[in-house]
Amino acid sequence: MHELGVIIEVVKKVESFAKKNRIVEIDTLVLQIGELSSMVPKYVEACYPAAVDGTLLQDTKLKIEILPCNAICKNCNKVFNLIEAQKKCPDCESEEWDLLGGNEFLIKEIIAC
């Protein structure tokens, strides 16, 4: 489970940001995880308490937003969810597409108290 190591690095980044901006208490950390990301949301949630233990984020809430895996068809320009459409354009059934999003892992928001 690589999520723990990644979340520990996120905590370090957020703590650094908080110190630079004189934030002493954080209420909520909002992460965005794409449907194709290597980060598994349920594992992120499971390891979060261990990653924040003893840090500035110890009492924070974690909110995860899932970003859709969207693609655009190279044949007809239809934008569609790649997973739901099983990697085929739902309009023309082409399997040639460009990925628009869905592999992200982002710190979206740090909500201070």
Beta strands, then each sheet from edge to edge (+ up, - down):
strand 1: 26-34
strand 2: 61-67
strand 3: 70-73
strand 4: 79-81
strand 5: 97-101
strand 6: 105-112
sheet 1: 2+ 1+ 6-
sheet 2: 4+ 3- 5+
end
